[in-house]
Amino acid sequence: MYFTVFVTDRPGVTQKRSDLRDDFRAYLRNHPGHPDVVVHHGGATRAADGDAIVGLLLVVEASSLDAVQAFVSDSPFGKADVFGEVQIRVWEWETGRPG
């Protein structure tokens, strides 16, 4: 199944996010503790002015919602309490799908 992960950061975590950004990117590419999760797309979301990072969006493939929740929680940002709100939704991938 495919899932979208919509995250809004907690207020005041800009420096913490910046400090952990490289670790988070590495985690997206290599997460041996979650072999059943494949990250297809991901990136930061920005405020309306296009400047400040306010969260992130991921598109992942996983066996279950529980697997995605665990993957997000175990991420460097998740462990550092960067995330304020996390919404995970089952997603029907219709356009731009690989294969």
Jmol script that loads the backbone (N, CA, C; Angstrom):
load data "model"
ATOM      1  N   MET A   1       0.843  -1.179   0.000  1.00  0.00           N
ATOM      2  CA  MET A   1       0.000   0.000   0.000  1.00  0.00           C
ATOM      3  C   MET A   1       0.886   1.241   0.000  1.00  0.00           C
ATOM      4  N   TYR A   2       0.328   2.299  -0.560  1.00  0.00           N
ATOM      5  CA  TYR A   2       1.023   3.584  -0.545  1.00  0.00           C
ATOM      6  C   TYR A   2       0.395   4.482   0.518  1.00  0.00           C
ATOM      7  N   PHE A   3       1.246   5.334   1.079  1.00  0.00           N
ATOM      8  CA  PHE A   3       0.800   6.268   2.108  1.00  0.00           C
ATOM      9  C   PHE A   3       1.426   7.630   1.859  1.00  0.00           C
ATOM     10  N   THR A   4       0.701   8.674   2.229  1.00  0.00           N
ATOM     11  CA  THR A   4       1.284  10.010   2.307  1.00  0.00           C
ATOM     12  C   THR A   4       1.447  10.345   3.782  1.00  0.00           C
ATOM     13  N   VAL A   5       2.531  11.037   4.071  1.00  0.00           N
ATOM     14  CA  VAL A   5       2.818  11.484   5.435  1.00  0.00           C
ATOM     15  C   VAL A   5       2.931  13.000   5.381  1.00  0.00           C
ATOM     16  N   PHE A   6       2.017  13.684   6.047  1.00  0.00           N
ATOM     17  CA  PHE A   6       2.017  15.139   6.122  1.00  0.00           C
ATOM     18  C   PHE A   6       2.439  15.529   7.532  1.00  0.00           C
ATOM     19  N   VAL A   7       3.503  16.301   7.643  1.00  0.00           N
ATOM     20  CA  VAL A   7       4.012  16.688   8.952  1.00  0.00           C
ATOM     21  C   VAL A   7       4.067  18.208   9.058  1.00  0.00           C
ATOM     22  N   THR A   8       3.637  18.728  10.189  1.00  0.00           N
ATOM     23  CA  THR A   8       3.837  20.124  10.541  1.00  0.00           C
ATOM     24  C   THR A   8       4.753  20.144  11.751  1.00  0.00           C
ATOM     25  N   ASP A   9       5.833  20.918  11.654  1.00  0.00           N
ATOM     26  CA  ASP A   9       6.794  20.996  12.755  1.00  0.00           C
ATOM     27  C   ASP A   9       6.217  21.753  13.945  1.00  0.00           C
ATOM     28  N   ARG A  10       6.743  21.426  15.115  1.00  0.00           N
ATOM     29  CA  ARG A  10       6.412  22.193  16.309  1.00  0.00           C
ATOM     30  C   ARG A  10       7.039  23.582  16.165  1.00  0.00           C
ATOM     31  N   PRO A  11       6.468  24.596  16.767  1.00  0.00           N
ATOM     32  CA  PRO A  11       7.092  25.915  16.747  1.00  0.00           C
ATOM     33  C   PRO A  11       8.445  25.882  17.458  1.00  0.00           C
ATOM     34  N   GLY A  12       9.395  26.656  16.949  1.00  0.00           N
ATOM     35  CA  GLY A  12      10.675  26.829  17.617  1.00  0.00           C
ATOM     36  C   GLY A  12      11.687  25.722  17.389  1.00  0.00           C
ATOM     37  N   VAL A  13      11.497  24.883  16.363  1.00  0.00           N
ATOM     38  CA  VAL A  13      12.427  23.765  16.143  1.00  0.00           C
ATOM     39  C   VAL A  13      13.328  23.983  14.921  1.00  0.00           C
ATOM     40  N   THR A  14      13.402  25.206  14.438  1.00  0.00           N
ATOM     41  CA  THR A  14      14.162  25.489  13.220  1.00  0.00           C
ATOM     42  C   THR A  14      15.616  25.044  13.331  1.00  0.00           C
ATOM     43  N   GLN A  15      16.278  25.384  14.412  1.00  0.00           N
ATOM     44  CA  GLN A  15      17.688  25.014  14.561  1.00  0.00           C
ATOM     45  C   GLN A  15      17.851  23.508  14.719  1.00  0.00           C
ATOM     46  N   LYS A  16      16.975  22.897  15.507  1.00  0.00           N
ATOM     47  CA  LYS A  16      17.034  21.453  15.706  1.00  0.00           C
ATOM     48  C   LYS A  16      16.845  20.731  14.372  1.00  0.00           C
ATOM     49  N   ARG A  17      15.882  21.193  13.567  1.00  0.00           N
ATOM     50  CA  ARG A  17      15.638  20.613  12.245  1.00  0.00           C
ATOM     51  C   ARG A  17      16.887  20.742  11.383  1.00  0.00           C
ATOM     52  N   SER A  18      17.472  21.913  11.385  1.00  0.00           N
ATOM     53  CA  SER A  18      18.676  22.155  10.591  1.00  0.00           C
ATOM     54  C   SER A  18      19.816  21.237  11.028  1.00  0.00           C
ATOM     55  N   ASP A  19      19.991  21.088  12.324  1.00  0.00           N
ATOM     56  CA  ASP A  19      21.065  20.243  12.862  1.00  0.00           C
ATOM     57  C   ASP A  19      20.895  18.778  12.469  1.00  0.00           C
ATOM     58  N   LEU A  20      19.645  18.326  12.341  1.00  0.00           N
ATOM     59  CA  LEU A  20      19.360  16.914  12.069  1.00  0.00           C
ATOM     60  C   LEU A  20      19.057  16.606  10.609  1.00  0.00           C
ATOM     61  N   ARG A  21      19.081  17.615   9.759  1.00  0.00           N
ATOM     62  CA  ARG A  21      18.650  17.438   8.369  1.00  0.00           C
ATOM     63  C   ARG A  21      19.437  16.350   7.641  1.00  0.00           C
ATOM     64  N   ASP A  22      20.759  16.352   7.745  1.00  0.00           N
ATOM     65  CA  ASP A  22      21.558  15.334   7.059  1.00  0.00           C
ATOM     66  C   ASP A  22      21.257  13.934   7.589  1.00  0.00           C
ATOM     67  N   ASP A  23      21.082  13.817   8.899  1.00  0.00           N
ATOM     68  CA  ASP A  23      20.746  12.515   9.492  1.00  0.00           C
ATOM     69  C   ASP A  23      19.380  12.034   9.003  1.00  0.00           C
ATOM     70  N   PHE A  24      18.431  12.956   8.899  1.00  0.00           N
ATOM     71  CA  PHE A  24      17.096  12.583   8.431  1.00  0.00           C
ATOM     72  C   PHE A  24      17.144  12.128   6.978  1.00  0.00           C
ATOM     73  N   ARG A  25      17.861  12.854   6.147  1.00  0.00           N
ATOM     74  CA  ARG A  25      17.994  12.460   4.736  1.00  0.00           C
ATOM     75  C   ARG A  25      18.640  11.081   4.608  1.00  0.00           C
ATOM     76  N   ALA A  26      19.664  10.820   5.395  1.00  0.00           N
ATOM     77  CA  ALA A  26      20.316   9.505   5.370  1.00  0.00           C
ATOM     78  C   ALA A  26      19.319   8.422   5.797  1.00  0.00           C
ATOM     79  N   TYR A  27      18.509   8.714   6.802  1.00  0.00           N
ATOM     80  CA  TYR A  27      17.497   7.770   7.283  1.00  0.00           C
ATOM     81  C   TYR A  27      16.485   7.442   6.189  1.00  0.00           C
ATOM     82  N   LEU A  28      16.093   8.438   5.419  1.00  0.00           N
ATOM     83  CA  LEU A  28      15.135   8.186   4.338  1.00  0.00           C
ATOM     84  C   LEU A  28      15.696   7.205   3.318  1.00  0.00           C
ATOM     85  N   ARG A  29      17.017   7.249   3.099  1.00  0.00           N
ATOM     86  CA  ARG A  29      17.660   6.360   2.130  1.00  0.00           C
ATOM     87  C   ARG A  29      17.975   4.985   2.713  1.00  0.00           C
ATOM     88  N   ASN A  30      18.255   4.921   4.003  1.00  0.00           N
ATOM     89  CA  ASN A  30      18.704   3.678   4.615  1.00  0.00           C
ATOM     90  C   ASN A  30      18.127   3.552   6.020  1.00  0.00           C
ATOM     91  N   HIS A  31      17.175   2.660   6.170  1.00  0.00           N
ATOM     92  CA  HIS A  31      16.485   2.468   7.449  1.00  0.00           C
ATOM     93  C   HIS A  31      16.306   0.967   7.693  1.00  0.00           C
ATOM     94  N   PRO A  32      17.406   0.283   8.055  1.00  0.00           N
ATOM     95  CA  PRO A  32      17.360  -1.167   8.201  1.00  0.00           C
ATOM     96  C   PRO A  32      16.372  -1.665   9.257  1.00  0.00           C
ATOM     97  N   GLY A  33      16.018  -0.830  10.186  1.00  0.00           N
ATOM     98  CA  GLY A  33      15.033  -1.221  11.195  1.00  0.00           C
ATOM     99  C   GLY A  33      13.615  -1.276  10.658  1.00  0.00           C
ATOM    100  N   HIS A  34      13.433  -0.811   9.421  1.00  0.00           N
ATOM    101  CA  HIS A  34      12.102  -0.770   8.796  1.00  0.00           C
ATOM    102  C   HIS A  34      12.201  -1.256   7.353  1.00  0.00           C
ATOM    103  N   PRO A  35      12.543  -2.535   7.180  1.00  0.00           N
ATOM    104  CA  PRO A  35      12.744  -3.049   5.817  1.00  0.00           C
ATOM    105  C   PRO A  35      11.470  -3.093   4.982  1.00  0.00           C
ATOM    106  N   ASP A  36      10.316  -3.000   5.637  1.00  0.00           N
ATOM    107  CA  ASP A  36       9.051  -3.049   4.915  1.00  0.00           C
ATOM    108  C   ASP A  36       8.552  -1.674   4.474  1.00  0.00           C
ATOM    109  N   VAL A  37       9.385  -0.637   4.622  1.00  0.00           N
ATOM    110  CA  VAL A  37       9.018   0.718   4.204  1.00  0.00           C
ATOM    111  C   VAL A  37       9.948   1.163   3.080  1.00  0.00           C
ATOM    112  N   VAL A  38       9.336   1.612   1.976  1.00  0.00           N
ATOM    113  CA  VAL A  38      10.086   2.159   0.844  1.00  0.00           C
ATOM    114  C   VAL A  38       9.688   3.620   0.685  1.00  0.00           C
ATOM    115  N   VAL A  39      10.662   4.516   0.713  1.00  0.00           N
ATOM    116  CA  VAL A  39      10.387   5.940   0.532  1.00  0.00           C
ATOM    117  C   VAL A  39      10.506   6.254  -0.956  1.00  0.00           C
ATOM    118  N   HIS A  40       9.408   6.737  -1.540  1.00  0.00           N
ATOM    119  CA  HIS A  40       9.394   7.067  -2.968  1.00  0.00           C
ATOM    120  C   HIS A  40       9.687   8.546  -3.211  1.00  0.00           C
ATOM    121  N   HIS A  41       9.099   9.401  -2.420  1.00  0.00           N
ATOM    122  CA  HIS A  41       9.277  10.845  -2.577  1.00  0.00           C
ATOM    123  C   HIS A  41       9.286  11.494  -1.202  1.00  0.00           C
ATOM    124  N   GLY A  42       9.958  12.620  -1.100  1.00  0.00           N
ATOM    125  CA  GLY A  42       9.926  13.342   0.154  1.00  0.00           C
ATOM    126  C   GLY A  42      10.567  14.702   0.022  1.00  0.00           C
ATOM    127  N   GLY A  43      10.171  15.593   0.884  1.00  0.00           N
ATOM    128  CA  GLY A  43      10.773  16.907   0.906  1.00  0.00           C
ATOM    129  C   GLY A  43      10.105  17.816   1.907  1.00  0.00           C
ATOM    130  N   ALA A  44      10.798  18.884   2.196  1.00  0.00           N
ATOM    131  CA  ALA A  44      10.305  19.879   3.142  1.00  0.00           C
ATOM    132  C   ALA A  44       9.134  20.643   2.541  1.00  0.00           C
ATOM    133  N   THR A  45       8.230  21.065   3.395  1.00  0.00           N
ATOM    134  CA  THR A  45       7.185  21.998   2.992  1.00  0.00           C
ATOM    135  C   THR A  45       7.528  23.347   3.615  1.00  0.00           C
ATOM    136  N   ARG A  46       7.110  24.398   2.933  1.00  0.00           N
ATOM    137  CA  ARG A  46       7.489  25.747   3.345  1.00  0.00           C
ATOM    138  C   ARG A  46       6.264  26.600   3.638  1.00  0.00           C
ATOM    139  N   ALA A  47       6.495  27.653   4.385  1.00  0.00           N
ATOM    140  CA  ALA A  47       5.446  28.627   4.698  1.00  0.00           C
ATOM    141  C   ALA A  47       4.975  29.297   3.409  1.00  0.00           C
ATOM    142  N   ALA A  48       3.871  29.997   3.479  1.00  0.00           N
ATOM    143  CA  ALA A  48       3.288  30.643   2.303  1.00  0.00           C
ATOM    144  C   ALA A  48       4.257  31.589   1.615  1.00  0.00           C
ATOM    145  N   ASP A  49       5.189  32.185   2.364  1.00  0.00           N
ATOM    146  CA  ASP A  49       6.156  33.096   1.761  1.00  0.00           C
ATOM    147  C   ASP A  49       7.261  32.342   1.002  1.00  0.00           C
ATOM    148  N   GLY A  50       7.259  31.004   1.104  1.00  0.00           N
ATOM    149  CA  GLY A  50       8.240  30.189   0.409  1.00  0.00           C
ATOM    150  C   GLY A  50       9.591  30.135   1.078  1.00  0.00           C
ATOM    151  N   ASP A  51       9.717  30.739   2.227  1.00  0.00           N
ATOM    152  CA  ASP A  51      11.015  30.835   2.887  1.00  0.00           C
ATOM    153  C   ASP A  51      11.178  29.804   3.997  1.00  0.00           C
ATOM    154  N   ALA A  52      10.466  29.944   5.061  1.00  0.00           N
ATOM    155  CA  ALA A  52      10.651  29.104   6.247  1.00  0.00           C
ATOM    156  C   ALA A  52      10.127  27.684   6.023  1.00  0.00           C
ATOM    157  N   ILE A  53      10.903  26.678   6.431  1.00  0.00           N
ATOM    158  CA  ILE A  53      10.451  25.296   6.412  1.00  0.00           C
ATOM    159  C   ILE A  53       9.503  25.098   7.589  1.00  0.00           C
ATOM    160  N   VAL A  54       8.335  24.509   7.298  1.00  0.00           N
ATOM    161  CA  VAL A  54       7.323  24.323   8.335  1.00  0.00           C
ATOM    162  C   VAL A  54       6.935  22.857   8.540  1.00  0.00           C
ATOM    163  N   GLY A  55       7.504  21.955   7.744  1.00  0.00           N
ATOM    164  CA  GLY A  55       7.153  20.547   7.876  1.00  0.00           C
ATOM    165  C   GLY A  55       7.720  19.740   6.743  1.00  0.00           C
ATOM    166  N   LEU A  56       7.057  18.632   6.433  1.00  0.00           N
ATOM    167  CA  LEU A  56       7.512  17.794   5.331  1.00  0.00           C
ATOM    168  C   LEU A  56       6.377  16.947   4.793  1.00  0.00           C
ATOM    169  N   LEU A  57       6.622  16.416   3.595  1.00  0.00           N
ATOM    170  CA  LEU A  57       5.691  15.513   2.932  1.00  0.00           C
ATOM    171  C   LEU A  57       6.485  14.313   2.454  1.00  0.00           C
ATOM    172  N   LEU A  58       5.982  13.124   2.714  1.00  0.00           N
ATOM    173  CA  LEU A  58       6.595  11.894   2.225  1.00  0.00           C
ATOM    174  C   LEU A  58       5.544  11.062   1.498  1.00  0.00           C
ATOM    175  N   VAL A  59       5.987  10.328   0.493  1.00  0.00           N
ATOM    176  CA  VAL A  59       5.181   9.288  -0.133  1.00  0.00           C
ATOM    177  C   VAL A  59       5.950   8.000   0.083  1.00  0.00           C
ATOM    178  N   VAL A  60       5.323   7.060   0.777  1.00  0.00           N
ATOM    179  CA  VAL A  60       5.993   5.806   1.109  1.00  0.00           C
ATOM    180  C   VAL A  60       5.112   4.620   0.722  1.00  0.00           C
ATOM    181  N   GLU A  61       5.775   3.495   0.573  1.00  0.00           N
ATOM    182  CA  GLU A  61       5.093   2.232   0.352  1.00  0.00           C
ATOM    183  C   GLU A  61       5.410   1.361   1.566  1.00  0.00           C
ATOM    184  N   ALA A  62       4.377   0.742   2.131  1.00  0.00           N
ATOM    185  CA  ALA A  62       4.586  -0.053   3.335  1.00  0.00           C
ATOM    186  C   ALA A  62       3.486  -1.102   3.457  1.00  0.00           C
ATOM    187  N   SER A  63       3.738  -2.042   4.341  1.00  0.00           N
ATOM    188  CA  SER A  63       2.787  -3.131   4.550  1.00  0.00           C
ATOM    189  C   SER A  63       1.559  -2.711   5.348  1.00  0.00           C
ATOM    190  N   SER A  64       1.696  -1.654   6.154  1.00  0.00           N
ATOM    191  CA  SER A  64       0.577  -1.248   7.011  1.00  0.00           C
ATOM    192  C   SER A  64       0.772   0.176   7.528  1.00  0.00           C
ATOM    193  N   LEU A  65      -0.305   0.733   8.037  1.00  0.00           N
ATOM    194  CA  LEU A  65      -0.258   2.040   8.683  1.00  0.00           C
ATOM    195  C   LEU A  65       0.667   1.999   9.898  1.00  0.00           C
ATOM    196  N   ASP A  66       0.609   0.918  10.650  1.00  0.00           N
ATOM    197  CA  ASP A  66       1.476   0.777  11.823  1.00  0.00           C
ATOM    198  C   ASP A  66       2.949   0.835  11.438  1.00  0.00           C
ATOM    199  N   ALA A  67       3.308   0.238  10.304  1.00  0.00           N
ATOM    200  CA  ALA A  67       4.699   0.261   9.845  1.00  0.00           C
ATOM    201  C   ALA A  67       5.140   1.684   9.529  1.00  0.00           C
ATOM    202  N   VAL A  68       4.256   2.460   8.916  1.00  0.00           N
ATOM    203  CA  VAL A  68       4.588   3.853   8.592  1.00  0.00           C
ATOM    204  C   VAL A  68       4.707   4.678   9.863  1.00  0.00           C
ATOM    205  N   GLN A  69       3.802   4.487  10.802  1.00  0.00           N
ATOM    206  CA  GLN A  69       3.863   5.220  12.069  1.00  0.00           C
ATOM    207  C   GLN A  69       5.173   4.938  12.799  1.00  0.00           C
ATOM    208  N   ALA A  70       5.587   3.690  12.830  1.00  0.00           N
ATOM    209  CA  ALA A  70       6.839   3.335  13.489  1.00  0.00           C
ATOM    210  C   ALA A  70       8.034   3.942  12.761  1.00  0.00           C
ATOM    211  N   PHE A  71       8.006   3.919  11.434  1.00  0.00           N
ATOM    212  CA  PHE A  71       9.073   4.504  10.622  1.00  0.00           C
ATOM    213  C   PHE A  71       9.231   5.995  10.915  1.00  0.00           C
ATOM    214  N   VAL A  72       8.126   6.716  10.948  1.00  0.00           N
ATOM    215  CA  VAL A  72       8.152   8.158  11.213  1.00  0.00           C
ATOM    216  C   VAL A  72       8.636   8.430  12.642  1.00  0.00           C
ATOM    217  N   SER A  73       8.143   7.688  13.594  1.00  0.00           N
ATOM    218  CA  SER A  73       8.538   7.882  14.996  1.00  0.00           C
ATOM    219  C   SER A  73      10.018   7.611  15.223  1.00  0.00           C
ATOM    220  N   ASP A  74      10.566   6.626  14.519  1.00  0.00           N
ATOM    221  CA  ASP A  74      11.971   6.248  14.690  1.00  0.00           C
ATOM    222  C   ASP A  74      12.944   7.137  13.915  1.00  0.00           C
ATOM    223  N   SER A  75      12.436   8.048  13.112  1.00  0.00           N
ATOM    224  CA  SER A  75      13.308   8.936  12.333  1.00  0.00           C
ATOM    225  C   SER A  75      14.048   9.900  13.269  1.00  0.00           C
ATOM    226  N   PRO A  76      15.162  10.461  12.815  1.00  0.00           N
ATOM    227  CA  PRO A  76      15.864  11.453  13.647  1.00  0.00           C
ATOM    228  C   PRO A  76      14.971  12.623  14.068  1.00  0.00           C
ATOM    229  N   PHE A  77      14.118  13.097  13.170  1.00  0.00           N
ATOM    230  CA  PHE A  77      13.201  14.180  13.535  1.00  0.00           C
ATOM    231  C   PHE A  77      12.164  13.695  14.540  1.00  0.00           C
ATOM    232  N   GLY A  78      11.660  12.491  14.346  1.00  0.00           N
ATOM    233  CA  GLY A  78      10.674  11.929  15.261  1.00  0.00           C
ATOM    234  C   GLY A  78      11.234  11.762  16.662  1.00  0.00           C
ATOM    235  N   LYS A  79      12.439  11.223  16.755  1.00  0.00           N
ATOM    236  CA  LYS A  79      13.073  11.005  18.060  1.00  0.00           C
ATOM    237  C   LYS A  79      13.430  12.312  18.755  1.00  0.00           C
ATOM    238  N   ALA A  80      13.696  13.365  17.969  1.00  0.00           N
ATOM    239  CA  ALA A  80      14.073  14.664  18.541  1.00  0.00           C
ATOM    240  C   ALA A  80      12.862  15.554  18.809  1.00  0.00           C
ATOM    241  N   ASP A  81      11.660  15.032  18.605  1.00  0.00           N
ATOM    242  CA  ASP A  81      10.426  15.767  18.884  1.00  0.00           C
ATOM    243  C   ASP A  81      10.290  17.034  18.034  1.00  0.00           C
ATOM    244  N   VAL A  82      10.719  16.935  16.775  1.00  0.00           N
ATOM    245  CA  VAL A  82      10.568  18.049  15.836  1.00  0.00           C
ATOM    246  C   VAL A  82       9.116  18.158  15.363  1.00  0.00           C
ATOM    247  N   PHE A  83       8.446  17.033  15.239  1.00  0.00           N
ATOM    248  CA  PHE A  83       7.108  17.007  14.657  1.00  0.00           C
ATOM    249  C   PHE A  83       6.037  17.448  15.639  1.00  0.00           C
ATOM    250  N   GLY A  84       5.181  18.372  15.182  1.00  0.00           N
ATOM    251  CA  GLY A  84       4.043  18.791  15.976  1.00  0.00           C
ATOM    252  C   GLY A  84       2.828  17.966  15.630  1.00  0.00           C
ATOM    253  N   GLU A  85       2.479  17.944  14.358  1.00  0.00           N
ATOM    254  CA  GLU A  85       1.312  17.195  13.891  1.00  0.00           C
ATOM    255  C   GLU A  85       1.756  16.269  12.769  1.00  0.00           C
ATOM    256  N   VAL A  86       1.307  15.031  12.834  1.00  0.00           N
ATOM    257  CA  VAL A  86       1.610  14.048  11.802  1.00  0.00           C
ATOM    258  C   VAL A  86       0.302  13.428  11.340  1.00  0.00           C
ATOM    259  N   GLN A  87       0.063  13.494  10.030  1.00  0.00           N
ATOM    260  CA  GLN A  87      -1.100  12.836   9.441  1.00  0.00           C
ATOM    261  C   GLN A  87      -0.591  11.830   8.419  1.00  0.00           C
ATOM    262  N   ILE A  88      -1.023  10.594   8.562  1.00  0.00           N
ATOM    263  CA  ILE A  88      -0.656   9.540   7.625  1.00  0.00           C
ATOM    264  C   ILE A  88      -1.946   9.032   6.996  1.00  0.00           C
ATOM    265  N   ARG A  89      -1.939   9.004   5.667  1.00  0.00           N
ATOM    266  CA  ARG A  89      -3.150   8.595   4.951  1.00  0.00           C
ATOM    267  C   ARG A  89      -2.800   7.557   3.891  1.00  0.00           C
ATOM    268  N   VAL A  90      -3.697   6.581   3.721  1.00  0.00           N
ATOM    269  CA  VAL A  90      -3.569   5.663   2.599  1.00  0.00           C
ATOM    270  C   VAL A  90      -3.768   6.484   1.333  1.00  0.00           C
ATOM    271  N   TRP A  91      -2.954   6.182   0.317  1.00  0.00           N
ATOM    272  CA  TRP A  91      -2.971   6.997  -0.896  1.00  0.00           C
ATOM    273  C   TRP A  91      -3.088   6.107  -2.116  1.00  0.00           C
ATOM    274  N   GLU A  92      -3.958   6.469  -3.030  1.00  0.00           N
ATOM    275  CA  GLU A  92      -4.102   5.766  -4.302  1.00  0.00           C
ATOM    276  C   GLU A  92      -3.290   6.499  -5.360  1.00  0.00           C
ATOM    277  N   TRP A  93      -2.135   5.980  -5.645  1.00  0.00           N
ATOM    278  CA  TRP A  93      -1.211   6.591  -6.594  1.00  0.00           C
ATOM    279  C   TRP A  93      -1.740   6.382  -8.002  1.00  0.00           C
ATOM    280  N   GLU A  94      -2.062   7.484  -8.688  1.00  0.00           N
ATOM    281  CA  GLU A  94      -2.670   7.379 -10.012  1.00  0.00           C
ATOM    282  C   GLU A  94      -1.787   7.903 -11.135  1.00  0.00           C
ATOM    283  N   THR A  95      -1.074   8.988 -10.940  1.00  0.00           N
ATOM    284  CA  THR A  95      -0.258   9.537 -12.028  1.00  0.00           C
ATOM    285  C   THR A  95       1.202   9.601 -11.609  1.00  0.00           C
ATOM    286  N   GLY A  96       2.083   9.467 -12.594  1.00  0.00           N
ATOM    287  CA  GLY A  96       3.508   9.538 -12.328  1.00  0.00           C
ATOM    288  C   GLY A  96       4.046   8.328 -11.588  1.00  0.00           C
ATOM    289  N   ARG A  97       3.278   7.282 -11.564  1.00  0.00           N
ATOM    290  CA  ARG A  97       3.660   6.073 -10.822  1.00  0.00           C
ATOM    291  C   ARG A  97       4.765   5.315 -11.554  1.00  0.00           C
ATOM    292  N   PRO A  98       5.802   4.893 -10.817  1.00  0.00           N
ATOM    293  CA  PRO A  98       6.867   4.132 -11.455  1.00  0.00           C
ATOM    294  C   PRO A  98       6.389   2.750 -11.889  1.00  0.00           C
ATOM    295  N   GLY A  99       6.983   2.256 -12.960  1.00  0.00           N
ATOM    296  CA  GLY A  99       6.684   0.903 -13.424  1.00  0.00           C
ATOM    297  C   GLY A  99       5.388   0.843 -14.111  1.00  0.00           C
TER     298      GLY A  99
END
end "model"
wireframe off; spacefill off
backbone 0.3
color backbone group
